[in-house]
């Protein structure tokens, strides 16, 4: 693609003109500098930027990337290779724009192969929608791209990582003043702490008062065994033995309670069983001889 004003010029003529221009650029005694060379080929960079522009990306940003790539192409161009500058600059500029889309426009980092697949799926989906007159299915896209349906689904999910919405953006119609952050659930661990405290309190009832005191000093006050011994008037060895025995008894109590809870029928199940038993007793003439099958739970 020749620069503006060179339409109808043959490749040989364009290559000769490029050779003369870049030879003057390499000559320190010639007034031609790099800025003038870059300015001459700016229409080339603009046309490539327009070709690769996307609807959700400002043209100025893409054109800036194309201009920087043009400067790199000017610096790297070698006249001795025997080809026109435009033949060298076009793939260089296009490659930089594609790299920009791949590395700079995704809000979340996505592997390169998944990015390329997501772009291919997006392109093919538009083509199939125009051809079929309906939204294509994952099977349609997979057959066109010769990939699996799982790959198509993964690519469609990856597209959500391309853009991000601010948590301060208005929620709904915006009239209420609420933002998206107000609608997100928050993690509240206060209930879990209360339940844990209640469980610990219940387990602590199996310990003697002195054992409870030593356990609390060790794990609530974070005191060492030596400090505990000095406080309660025991040796460090005695404190260690009391802690070991107390923790073993707590573990055993916890295992026993968990086993009983696992084997105990729920209140709803017990109530259903009692109702079934009453129905059987009413229908059977020998109801008085049928033993109770379900224990009665207080409360």
N, C-alpha and C positions, 0 to 999 in steps of 0.2 A: 504494500500500500504506500504509494509515494506521497510526499508532503504536498500541501496545497500549491497549485500552480505548476505541477509537473505532470498533469494528465496527458496521456498520449505519448509520453516519453518512453523509449525502449529501456530494457533492463541494462543494456550496455551503456547507454547514454547516462542513465541515472547512476550507475556504478562509477563511471568516469567523473561525474560531477561530485559524487561523494568522496572519491579518492582525492580530487583536487582540494576539496574543502578541508578534509582531515589532514592532508599534507600541510596546508597552510596553518592549521591548528597546531601541528607538531613543530612548526618553524617558529622559534622565539622571535625572529626578526619581523614576522608578519603580524599585522595588527588584528587578525581574526582571533578571538578568544572563545572560550567554552560557552559563555553566556549567549553569544550570538548563534553558535551552532545549536544549542538547546532551544533557543527561541525559534529557529527555523523549523525544527521538527515538532514543535508544540501541537500543531494541528493533528499530527499522527498520534500523539499521546491522547489528545482529546477524543479522537474517533474511537480508539480502543477502549477508553474509559466509558464512553457511551454504549459501546457494544456489550460490556460486562456489567453495566449498572443494574442494580436490583431495586425493586419498588421501595423496600424498607431501608435503603441505604442512601444517604445524601450524595448527590453527584459530586459535590466539591471534595468530599473525602476521597472518593474513588479517583477523581482527577489528580488530586495531590499525590496519591500513591503512584499513578501513572507518570507524573512528572519526575518524581524521585527515581523511578525505574529508568526513565529516559536519560537522566544524568548518568546513572550507572552504565547504561548502554554506550553513551558517548565516551566514557572513560575506558571502557573495555573493548571498543571496536578496533579491529585490526584490519587496515586497508589491504595488507599483504595477503589476506585469505581469499581475496578475489570475489567478493560478493557485495551487493549493495547494502548500505547501512540499514535501510528499512527492513530487509530480510533478516537482519540480526536483531533489530530493535523490537520488532513485533512480538516474537515469542518471549523476549526478556520482559517487556512491559506486561504482557498477558500473564506470565508466570507470577510476577509480583502482585498483580491484582488478585489472582486466585489464592496466593499465599495470605494476602490481607484478609480475604473473606474467611479463610480457614482458621487463622490464628487470632484475629482481632475482633471479629464480630460475634463470637459465641460468648454468652454470659457465663457458661459453665464449661470447663475443659472436657472435651469429648475426643476420643481417639480419632486419628486422621482417617482411617478406613471407614469408621462409622459416620464421620462427617460427610465424606464423599458419597457414601451409600444414601445418607439422608437427602443430600442434594439430588442424587439421581432418582430417588423415589418421588421427591417433590416434582421434578421435571416430568417424569413418566406419568404421574397421576394427572397432571394438567393435560397431557397429550391424550391419555385414555378417556378422560372426561369429555373432551371435545369429540372424540371418535365415537364413543358409546352413547353419548347423550345422557349419562348418569354418572354417579360417583363410582369409580372403580373399586372393586374389592381387593383385599390383600392377595387373593389368588390371582387376579388379573395382573396386578403389578409384579408379582413374583414370576409369572410366566413371561412377561415382557423382559424383565431384567435377568431371567434365568437364575434366580436365587430362591431360597426357601421362604415360606410364609413367615417363619419366625424372624428371619432377617428383615423382612418388610416391617413387621410390627416393632422390632427394636429400632429401626430407622425412624419410624413415625413417632415413637416415644422420644427419641433423641432430638427431634425438632423442637421440643418444648425447651430445650436447653439453649436454643439460639438467642432467645430474648428473655428479659426479666422485667417484672413490674415492681415499681417501688412500693414498699410497705406503707408509705405515706400517701399513696394514691387514694382518691375518694372511693368509697365503697357504695355500690348501688347507684342511685341517681345523684348522689353527692349533696342532696338537700339536708340530710340529717347531720352532716358534718362528720360522720364516721369515716374512718380510713380502713384499709385492708388489714392493718395490724390489729385493729380492734376485734376482728372476726376470727383471728387465729387462736386456737386453744393454747392455754398456758399449762405448764407442768406444775402441779401442786403436790408436794410430798408431805404436807402436814398430816393428812389422814394416815399415810403409811407410818409416820413417826408415832402417832397416837396408838395405832394398833400394835406396833412393836413394843412401845412402853407398857401397854396392857399385857402383852404376852410375857414380857420380862417380869412384870409384877406378879403374874400368876406363877411363873416358874420359881420366883424367889421364895415362895411360901414353903418350899421343900427344904429350905436351908434354916439353920439355926441363926439366932440374932448375930452372934459373933461372925459366923460365916458370911452373912449378908453384908455386914459392915466391911469386912476385908475385901469382898468382891467389889463393892461400891468404891472403896478407896483405890483399888487397883485399876478399875476400868472407867470410873467416872472422874476421879481426881487425877488419874494417870500417875499415881505414886508408885515408887519402886517398892520391892518387897522389904528392902532394908528400912525405908522410911515408914512403911506400915508397921513393921516390927517395933520400931522405936515408939510409935504412937500408941499401940495397943499393949505394949509390954511383952512381946514375944520375940523369939529369935527369928532370923531370916529363914532358917530351915523349917521352923514350925509354920511360918506364914506360907512358905512354898507348899508344904504338905496340905495345909487347909485349903489353899486355892486349888490344888490338883484334885482333891477329893470333892470339893464343892462343884467344880466344873464337870467332873465325871457324873455326879448325881444330876446336875442340870441337863446334861446331854441325854442321859437315860430317861429322865422325865419327859424331855421333849420328844424323843422317839416313841415313848409309850403313848403320849397324847396324840401324836400324829397318826399312829396305828389305830387308835380307838376312833379318831375322827374319820379315817378312811373306811373303816368297817361299819360304822354306825349309819343306818339308813337315814335319809333326810326326813324332815318333818312332813313334807308333802307326800313322800312315798309311804311313810307310816300311816298317814291319814287315809290315803287311797286304799291301803291294805285293810285297814279297819273297816272301811265302808264295804269292801268286797266281802269281808268276813260276816258282817251283819246281814248282807243280802243272802249269803249262803245259809245262815242260820234261820232266816225267815222262811226260806223255801224248803228246807230239809226237815222231815219229821223227826230226825234224830239230832236236831240242832243242839240239844242240851248236852249231847255226848261229844261234840266237836270241841277240842281244846282251843284256847286262844293262840293264834299264830303270831300276833304282833304285840310286842311289849308296849305298855302305856308310858308315854313320855310326859313328864311334868312340864307344864308351861307350853 
